[in-house]
């Protein structure tokens, strides 16, 4: 766990705040937010990465591209099974472009744990614990058979208005903040 350089950390937090607000209000994350995040991540790492004090670093670009690629790849798989929206995929790619692949893995784990906890709270508040547990069993049985679960149960498709879901952009924002706080505590 490492902290990104301060300019990257500031831009990352600003980007996530805007994305979270947009996702909570409109249940989508626009491309102008995510594409800007990717571009800024690439540029900042290109100019801030060089430990020898040079003004441009291909190593910084490579660092950024690896984070972008891993984040996009993992979240694209979630998108393919309709567990995640396209904006969430692109937002995590922007996060990866800013923090690199190693810190992105930490952010991914923290976000998954917090997202799971928030989902449990949402289930309990809507009285859907039994139904959700049944859906998990159904999803696993369909995966074992090689079929996507959302074909037989439309509520399991994140794109369906009947689906109960969290604004994942906000979850990514909270998960990233938790990760940064943990990294700051562990690097003291």
C-alpha positions as CSV (number, residue, x, y, z in Angstrom):
1,X,0.0,0.0,0.0
2,X,1.3,3.3,-1.0
3,X,-0.1,6.8,-1.2
4,X,-0.2,8.4,-4.7
5,X,1.7,11.7,-5.0
6,X,-0.3,14.6,-3.6
7,X,-1.4,16.1,-6.9
8,X,-2.7,12.7,-8.0
9,X,-4.5,12.1,-4.7
10,X,-6.2,15.5,-4.9
11,X,-7.4,15.0,-8.5
12,X,-8.4,11.4,-7.7
13,X,-10.6,12.5,-4.8
14,X,-12.1,15.4,-6.8
15,X,-12.9,13.0,-9.7
16,X,-14.5,10.5,-7.3
17,X,-16.6,13.1,-5.6
18,X,-18.0,14.4,-8.9
19,X,-18.6,10.8,-10.1
20,X,-20.3,9.8,-6.8
21,X,-22.6,12.8,-6.8
22,X,-23.5,12.1,-10.4
23,X,-24.1,8.4,-9.8
24,X,-26.3,9.0,-6.7
25,X,-28.4,11.7,-8.5
26,X,-28.7,10.3,-12.0
27,X,-27.6,6.6,-11.6
28,X,-25.0,7.0,-14.3
29,X,-21.4,8.2,-14.7
30,X,-20.9,10.3,-17.8
31,X,-18.0,9.7,-20.1
32,X,-16.6,13.3,-19.6
33,X,-15.8,12.3,-16.0
34,X,-14.2,9.0,-16.8
35,X,-12.3,9.9,-19.9
36,X,-11.0,13.0,-18.1
37,X,-9.9,10.8,-15.2
38,X,-8.0,8.5,-17.5
39,X,-6.3,11.3,-19.4
40,X,-5.3,13.1,-16.2
41,X,-4.0,9.9,-14.7
42,X,-1.8,9.3,-17.7
43,X,-0.5,12.8,-17.9
44,X,0.2,13.2,-14.2
45,X,2.0,9.9,-13.9
46,X,4.0,10.8,-17.0
47,X,5.2,14.0,-15.4
48,X,5.4,13.1,-11.7
49,X,6.7,9.5,-11.8
50,X,10.4,10.0,-12.6
51,X,12.4,9.6,-9.4
52,X,15.4,11.3,-11.1
53,X,13.6,14.6,-11.6
54,X,13.1,14.4,-15.4
55,X,10.2,16.2,-16.8
56,X,8.6,13.3,-18.6
57,X,8.7,9.5,-17.8
58,X,7.7,6.7,-20.1
59,X,7.8,4.5,-16.9
60,X,5.1,6.7,-15.5
61,X,3.0,6.2,-18.6
62,X,3.6,2.4,-18.4
63,X,2.7,2.5,-14.6
64,X,-0.6,4.3,-15.5
65,X,-1.4,2.0,-18.4
66,X,-1.0,-1.2,-16.3
67,X,-3.4,0.2,-13.7
68,X,-5.8,1.2,-16.4
69,X,-5.6,-2.2,-18.1
70,X,-6.1,-4.3,-14.9
71,X,-9.0,-2.2,-13.6
72,X,-10.7,-2.1,-17.0
73,X,-10.2,-5.9,-17.5
74,X,-11.6,-6.9,-14.1
75,X,-14.5,-4.6,-14.2
76,X,-15.3,-5.4,-17.9
77,X,-15.8,-9.0,-16.8
78,X,-18.3,-7.8,-14.2
79,X,-20.0,-5.7,-16.9
80,X,-20.2,-8.7,-19.3
81,X,-22.1,-10.7,-16.6
82,X,-24.3,-7.6,-16.0
83,X,-23.1,-7.1,-12.5
84,X,-21.7,-3.7,-13.2
85,X,-22.6,-0.7,-15.4
86,X,-20.4,0.7,-18.1
87,X,-19.8,3.9,-16.2
88,X,-18.5,1.9,-13.2
89,X,-16.0,0.1,-15.5
90,X,-14.7,3.3,-16.9
91,X,-14.5,5.0,-13.5
92,X,-12.4,2.1,-12.1
93,X,-10.2,2.3,-15.2
94,X,-9.6,6.0,-14.4
95,X,-8.8,5.1,-10.8
96,X,-6.3,2.5,-12.1
97,X,-4.7,5.0,-14.4
98,X,-4.1,7.3,-11.5
99,X,-2.9,4.9,-8.8
100,X,-1.3,2.0,-10.8
101,X,-2.1,-1.7,-10.7
102,X,-0.8,-2.5,-7.2
103,X,-2.8,0.2,-5.3
104,X,-5.8,-0.5,-7.6
105,X,-5.9,-4.0,-6.3
106,X,-6.1,-2.7,-2.7
107,X,-8.8,-0.2,-3.7
108,X,-10.7,-3.1,-5.5
109,X,-10.6,-5.3,-2.3
110,X,-11.6,-2.4,0.0
111,X,-14.4,-1.4,-2.4
112,X,-15.7,-5.0,-2.7
113,X,-15.8,-5.4,1.1
114,X,-17.5,-2.0,1.6
115,X,-19.9,-2.7,-1.3
116,X,-20.8,-6.0,0.2
117,X,-21.5,-4.4,3.6
118,X,-23.6,-1.7,2.0
119,X,-25.5,-4.3,0.0
120,X,-26.3,-6.2,3.2
121,X,-27.7,-3.0,4.7
122,X,-29.7,-2.3,1.6
123,X,-31.1,-5.8,1.6
124,X,-32.1,-5.7,5.3
125,X,-33.7,-2.3,4.9
126,X,-35.9,-3.5,2.1
127,X,-36.7,-6.8,3.8
128,X,-35.0,-8.8,1.0
129,X,-32.4,-11.0,2.8
130,X,-34.1,-14.3,2.0
131,X,-34.9,-13.3,-1.6
132,X,-31.3,-12.1,-2.2
133,X,-29.8,-15.3,-0.7
134,X,-32.0,-17.3,-3.0
135,X,-30.8,-15.2,-5.9
136,X,-27.2,-15.8,-5.0
137,X,-27.8,-19.6,-5.0
138,X,-29.6,-19.2,-8.4
139,X,-26.8,-17.2,-9.9
140,X,-24.2,-19.8,-8.8
141,X,-26.3,-22.7,-10.2
142,X,-26.7,-20.8,-13.5
143,X,-22.9,-20.0,-13.6
144,X,-22.2,-23.7,-13.0
145,X,-24.4,-24.5,-16.1
146,X,-22.7,-21.8,-18.1
147,X,-25.8,-19.7,-18.4
148,X,-26.2,-16.0,-17.4
149,X,-28.6,-15.7,-14.5
150,X,-30.2,-12.5,-15.8
151,X,-31.8,-14.4,-18.8
152,X,-34.3,-16.2,-16.5
153,X,-34.6,-13.5,-13.8
154,X,-34.5,-9.9,-15.2
155,X,-34.1,-8.4,-11.7
156,X,-30.5,-9.9,-11.7
157,X,-29.6,-7.6,-14.7
158,X,-28.0,-4.4,-13.3
159,X,-29.3,-2.6,-16.4
160,X,-33.0,-3.5,-15.6
161,X,-35.0,-0.9,-13.7
162,X,-36.5,-3.7,-11.5
163,X,-33.0,-4.5,-10.2
164,X,-32.2,-3.3,-6.7
165,X,-28.7,-1.8,-6.7
166,X,-26.3,0.6,-5.2
167,X,-24.8,3.6,-7.0
168,X,-21.5,1.8,-7.4
169,X,-19.7,5.1,-8.3
170,X,-20.3,6.2,-4.7
171,X,-19.1,2.9,-3.4
172,X,-15.9,3.2,-5.4
173,X,-15.4,6.7,-4.0
174,X,-15.9,5.5,-0.4
175,X,-13.7,2.5,-1.0
176,X,-10.9,4.6,-2.4
177,X,-11.1,7.0,0.6
178,X,-10.9,4.1,3.0
179,X,-7.9,2.7,1.1
180,X,-6.1,6.1,1.2
181,X,-6.7,6.4,4.9
182,X,-5.4,2.9,5.5
183,X,-2.3,3.6,3.3
184,X,-1.6,6.8,5.2
185,X,-1.8,5.0,8.5
186,X,0.4,2.1,7.4
187,X,3.1,4.3,5.8
188,X,3.6,6.5,8.9
